[in-house]
């Protein structure tokens, strides 16, 4: 595109994309095009062929995304992040000291607090102190609307005008995904944001607003503001604030959920729809005394859910009593469950209270109940029906009052059909069943849990905070995690030890070869090779999307159209499989 040289011709537009060296382009034309097309003035392989148009004006630039309503204006010294692309306008001769944030010290405030509200409030205080901002806030996006969960002034007073943030165009642009990151100076003169409520009420001169992202979803935003005209926020501060926003995601996820029992359901972490359904069942059944059967693959967090049920119940004052039925030899299981009398057998040197009796007034959790031998099933059923337990070697029945929660990774209906499990006991155990989904079916939860486990490992092992690189996030999302949440926790603990730098790389995960299906030669798999998908001069983004679609379709074909089986083999959810197939 050609045009006359504008007055801003000596200014420069800096373009940064994650994982790539930054580009810089002098504004020597009235119009500049950005895209992956060969004829674009600025070529970026990771964006659409015609991605954006930059119009140079006397006082700055106007950026319009092709096919996206509205425009973003930048004055010299300002920057904006659109998707994965950060654009910054540098005036001629402009030099700015790029001072970042004390990420390690601020991250400690997240792990040192006892409640998520306290942690986020401490983070806002620390950010205000580190940047010299006069105001700061963290905004939470809820199912219907938004909520300010922490808001402060520099002197520590609450921000009385915080409610104004909820209706601001500036904040809603970030929360709704219109702008990824806003770092603006001279706000009063800004065409779009100069007259918004918070800018006027708080007399703001510059603002930094960063989204808190979980994959494609925005859960909230961190907002900082300066009053003084000559003060602003640096590129490094914006970069470090995005790092801290990712570290704070698990806290924000906790606050997004209704908190009936603050210490009980917080451990059931997840933003996916399937985990919302699990939490809803836990909240419904916890106050009752119904027996609950937890079903799911190994490592899906059945004991965590059992403790949440107990913690949200009327029996929460007493500790839950747990026993893994598969870990105790059959000859000792009766003693573990029911206790024994002194002298009942060789080695019984004292009276012993069993787990059932110890759970009186509390909850008894029997893990791997599907591995319980048939004689013990008969004895347990009798305890449940009579509400009394008899110790081994005694004749006296002792009354017991406990709530039973059991768990298994087996198909108990199939075990009943095979004669290995009693049908009448299954009825007593399964007054209500909760199925825990495998990690591969929990859209978006892998990265949230990875952040949570990384924070926990850092706190437990005394390590400094790390971030997850973009490549690491992709590797985590692709991995099938057959060991589910338990495997992910181990992976993040291992990575926290192996990483010496500030960002965890894929090699620190040690995930090994991916277990998804491999594309064979065209004559074996019936596919075209990557080169055959599109012409060789096609933009990278189009070629990548086409390849992924064909790859997923190949997996579906190999499983005879069974979407569930194909999704499991690829390590993705059925919903993600549909998305890839539809481009």
Residue pairs with C-beta under 8 A, 6 or more apart in sequence:
1 29
1 31
1 32
1 33
1 41
2 29
3 29
3 30
3 31
4 30
5 28
5 29
5 30
6 27
6 29
6 30
6 56
6 57
6 58
7 58
8 27
8 56
8 57
8 58
8 60
8 61
9 26
9 27
9 28
9 56
10 26
10 27
10 92
11 26
11 27
11 76
11 89
11 90
11 91
11 92
12 24
12 25
12 26
12 27
12 89
12 90
13 24
13 25
13 26
13 27
13 32
13 42
13 54
13 61
13 87
13 88
13 89
13 90
14 22
14 23
14 24
14 79
14 86
14 87
14 88
14 89
14 90
15 22
15 23
15 24
15 25
15 34
15 42
15 44
15 85
15 86
15 87
16 22
16 23
16 85
16 86
16 88
17 44
17 46
17 84
17 85
17 86
18 84
18 470
19 470
19 471
20 46
23 42
23 44
24 90
25 32
25 41
25 42
27 54
27 56
27 61
29 41
29 56
30 55
30 56
31 53
31 54
31 55
31 56
32 41
32 42
32 53
32 54
32 56
33 39
33 40
33 41
33 42
33 50
33 52
33 53
33 54
34 40
34 41
34 42
34 44
34 47
34 51
34 52
34 53
34 54
34 85
35 42
35 43
35 44
35 47
35 48
35 49
35 50
35 51
35 52
35 66
36 43
36 44
36 45
36 46
36 47
36 48
36 49
36 51
36 539
36 540
36 541
37 43
37 49
37 50
37 539
38 537
40 49
40 50
40 51
44 51
44 85
45 539
45 540
45 541
46 84
46 85
46 540
46 541
47 83
47 85
47 541
48 66
48 539
48 541
49 539
49 542
50 66
51 65
51 66
52 63
52 64
52 65
52 66
52 82
53 63
53 64
53 66
54 61
54 62
54 63
55 61
55 62
55 63
55 64
57 73
59 75
59 189
60 73
60 74
60 75
60 76
60 78
60 89
61 73
61 74
61 89
62 71
62 72
62 73
63 71
63 72
63 73
63 74
63 80
63 82
63 87
64 70
64 71
64 72
65 82
70 178
70 192
72 80
72 82
72 179
72 192
73 190
73 191
73 192
74 80
74 87
74 88
74 89
75 89
75 184
75 185
75 186
75 189
75 190
76 89
76 90
76 91
76 94
77 89
77 90
77 91
77 94
77 96
77 185
77 232
78 88
78 89
78 183
78 184
78 185
78 186
79 86
79 87
79 88
79 89
79 181
79 183
79 235
79 238
80 86
80 87
80 179
80 180
80 181
80 182
80 183
80 184
81 87
81 179
81 180
81 181
81 182
81 238
82 179
82 180
83 180
84 180
86 181
88 235
96 232
96 234
96 235
97 234
98 234
98 235
98 236
99 234
99 236
99 237
100 234
100 236
100 237
100 239
100 240
101 127
101 130
101 131
101 236
101 237
101 240
101 241
101 244
102 126
102 130
103 240
103 243
103 244
103 465
103 502
104 464
104 465
105 126
106 123
106 126
106 127
106 130
106 244
107 244
107 247
107 455
107 458
107 464
107 465
108 465
109 119
109 122
109 123
109 125
109 126
110 119
110 122
110 123
110 247
110 248
110 251
110 455
111 119
111 455
111 458
111 459
112 119
112 122
113 119
113 122
115 262
116 251
116 252
116 254
116 255
116 266
117 149
117 150
117 255
119 248
119 251
120 138
120 149
120 150
120 248
120 251
120 252
120 255
121 150
121 152
123 138
123 150
123 244
123 248
124 136
124 137
124 138
124 150
124 151
124 152
124 222
125 136
125 152
125 156
127 133
127 136
127 222
127 224
127 241
127 244
128 134
128 135
128 136
128 152
128 153
128 154
128 224
129 154
131 208
131 224
131 233
131 237
132 154
132 226
132 231
133 154
133 208
133 224
133 225
133 226
133 233
134 153
134 154
134 202
134 225
134 226
134 227
135 151
135 152
135 153
135 154
135 159
135 202
135 204
135 223
135 224
135 225
136 151
136 152
136 159
136 222
136 223
136 224
136 225
137 148
137 150
137 151
137 152
137 159
137 162
137 165
137 222
137 223
138 148
138 149
138 150
138 151
138 220
138 221
138 222
138 223
138 248
138 252
139 146
139 147
139 148
139 149
139 165
139 166
139 171
139 175
139 220
139 221
139 223
140 146
140 147
140 148
140 149
140 219
140 220
140 252
140 255
140 256
141 175
141 218
141 219
141 220
141 221
141 256
142 256
145 166
146 166
146 171
146 175
147 166
148 162
148 163
148 165
148 166
149 220
149 252
149 255
151 158
151 159
151 162
151 165
152 158
152 159
153 159
161 198
161 201
161 202
164 197
164 198
164 201
164 202
165 171
165 198
165 223
167 197
168 196
168 197
168 198
168 199
169 192
169 193
169 196
170 182
170 184
170 193
170 196
170 198
170 199
170 207
170 209
171 198
171 209
171 221
171 223
172 178
173 179
173 182
174 180
174 181
174 182
174 209
174 210
174 211
174 218
174 221
175 211
175 218
175 220
175 221
176 218
177 211
177 218
180 211
181 208
181 209
181 210
181 211
181 238
181 242
182 207
182 208
182 209
183 206
183 207
183 208
183 209
183 232
183 233
183 235
183 238
184 190
184 193
184 206
184 207
185 205
185 206
185 232
186 205
186 206
186 229
187 193
187 194
187 199
187 204
187 205
187 206
187 207
188 194
188 199
188 205
193 199
193 207
198 204
198 225
199 207
202 225
202 227
203 227
204 225
204 226
204 227
205 226
205 227
205 228
205 229
205 231
205 232
206 225
206 226
206 231
206 232
206 233
207 223
207 224
207 225
207 226
207 233
208 223
208 224
208 225
208 233
208 237
208 238
208 241
209 221
209 222
209 223
209 224
210 221
210 222
210 238
210 241
210 242
210 245
211 218
211 220
211 221
211 245
212 218
212 219
212 220
212 221
212 222
212 245
212 246
212 248
212 249
212 252
213 219
213 245
213 246
213 249
214 249
214 253
214 271
214 444
214 447
214 448
215 443
215 444
215 447
215 477
217 271
217 444
219 249
219 252
219 253
219 256
219 271
220 252
222 241
222 244
222 245
222 248
224 233
224 241
226 232
226 233
243 467
246 451
246 467
246 468
247 451
247 455
247 465
247 467
249 448
249 451
250 269
250 448
250 451
250 452
250 455
253 269
253 270
253 271
253 448
254 266
254 269
256 271
257 265
257 279
258 283
259 265
259 266
260 283
260 312
261 286
261 311
261 312
261 316
263 311
264 286
264 307
264 308
264 309
264 310
264 311
264 312
264 316
265 279
265 282
265 283
265 308
265 311
265 312
267 304
267 307
267 308
268 275
268 278
268 279
268 282
268 301
268 304
268 305
268 308
269 275
269 445
269 448
269 449
269 452
270 276
270 278
270 442
270 445
270 448
270 449
271 444
271 445
271 448
272 437
272 441
272 442
272 443
272 444
272 445
273 443
274 437
274 441
274 442
275 437
275 442
275 445
278 305
278 434
278 436
278 437
281 432
281 434
282 305
282 308
282 309
282 312
282 434
283 312
285 292
285 309
285 432
285 434
286 308
286 309
286 310
286 311
286 312
286 313
287 312
287 313
287 314
289 403
290 431
290 432
291 384
291 403
291 404
291 405
291 406
291 428
291 429
291 430
291 431
291 432
292 306
292 309
292 404
292 405
292 406
292 431
292 432
292 433
292 434
293 369
293 405
293 406
293 407
293 408
293 412
293 429
293 430
293 431
293 432
293 433
293 434
294 302
294 305
294 306
294 405
294 406
294 407
294 408
294 433
294 434
294 436
295 407
295 408
295 409
295 433
295 434
295 435
295 436
296 302
296 407
296 409
296 435
296 436
296 437
296 438
297 409
297 436
297 438
297 484
298 409
298 483
298 484
298 486
299 483
299 484
299 485
299 486
299 487
300 436
300 437
300 438
300 439
300 484
300 485
301 436
301 484
301 485
301 486
302 367
302 407
302 436
303 322
303 365
303 367
303 407
305 434
305 436
306 320
306 322
306 363
306 365
306 367
306 405
306 407
307 320
307 365
309 363
309 405
310 316
310 320
310 362
310 363
310 365
310 403
310 405
313 363
313 403
315 361
315 362
315 363
315 403
318 361
318 362
319 362
320 359
320 362
320 363
320 364
320 365
321 355
321 358
321 359
321 362
321 363
321 364
321 365
321 402
322 355
322 364
322 365
322 366
322 367
323 336
323 337
323 355
323 364
323 365
323 366
323 367
324 367
324 368
325 333
325 366
325 367
325 368
325 369
325 371
325 372
325 376
326 367
326 368
326 371
327 368
328 336
330 373
330 376
333 372
333 373
333 376
334 375
334 376
334 379
334 392
335 348
335 352
335 354
335 392
336 354
336 355
337 354
337 355
337 356
337 376
337 379
337 380
338 354
338 356
338 357
338 379
338 383
338 389
338 390
338 391
338 392
339 351
339 352
339 353
339 354
339 356
339 357
339 389
339 391
339 392
340 348
340 351
340 352
340 354
340 391
340 392
340 393
341 348
341 351
341 391
341 392
341 393
341 394
342 348
342 349
342 350
342 351
342 393
343 393
344 391
344 392
344 393
344 394
345 392
345 393
348 392
348 393
351 391
352 391
354 389
354 391
355 364
356 364
356 383
356 389
356 400
356 402
357 389
357 391
357 398
357 400
359 400
359 402
360 400
360 401
360 402
361 401
361 402
362 402
362 403
363 402
363 403
363 404
363 405
364 402
364 403
364 404
364 405
365 405
365 406
365 407
366 372
366 404
366 405
366 406
366 407
367 406
367 407
367 408
368 407
368 408
368 409
369 406
369 407
369 408
369 429
370 408
370 409
370 410
370 412
370 415
370 421
371 408
371 410
372 380
374 420
374 422
377 421
377 422
377 425
378 422
380 425
381 422
381 424
381 425
381 428
383 389
383 400
384 404
384 425
384 428
385 428
386 397
387 399
387 400
387 401
388 397
388 398
388 399
388 400
389 397
389 398
389 400
390 396
390 397
390 398
391 398
404 429
406 429
412 421
412 426
412 429
412 430
413 426
415 421
416 422
416 423
416 426
438 481
438 484
439 445
439 446
439 449
439 481
439 484
439 485
439 487
439 488
440 480
440 481
440 567
440 568
440 571
440 572
440 573
441 573
441 574
442 573
443 573
443 575
443 576
446 476
446 477
446 481
446 488
447 468
447 473
447 476
447 477
449 485
449 488
449 489
450 468
450 473
450 476
450 488
450 491
450 492
451 468
453 488
453 489
453 492
453 493
454 466
454 468
454 492
454 495
454 496
454 504
455 465
457 463
457 492
457 493
457 496
457 497
458 464
458 465
458 466
458 496
461 493
461 496
461 497
463 496
463 497
466 496
466 499
466 501
466 502
466 503
466 504
467 502
467 503
467 504
468 476
468 503
468 504
469 503
469 504
469 505
469 506
471 505
471 506
472 503
472 504
472 505
472 506
472 508
472 509
475 506
475 509
475 511
476 488
476 491
476 509
478 514
478 516
478 571
479 509
479 511
479 514
479 571
480 514
480 515
480 516
480 568
480 570
480 571
481 487
481 488
481 571
482 515
483 490
491 509
491 510
491 511
494 508
494 509
494 510
495 504
495 508
495 509
495 510
496 504
498 508
498 510
499 505
499 508
514 571
515 571
516 555
516 569
516 570
516 571
517 554
517 555
517 558
517 569
517 570
519 525
519 527
519 551
519 554
520 527
522 528
522 529
525 554
525 558
526 554
526 557
527 550
527 554
528 550
530 543
530 547
533 543
533 546
533 547
533 550
534 542
534 543
534 546
545 583
548 580
549 580
549 581
549 583
552 566
552 570
552 577
552 580
552 581
553 581
555 566
555 569
555 570
556 562
556 563
556 566
556 577
556 581
558 566
558 569
559 565
559 566
559 569
563 574
563 577
563 578
564 574
566 577
567 573
567 574
567 576
567 577
570 577
572 580
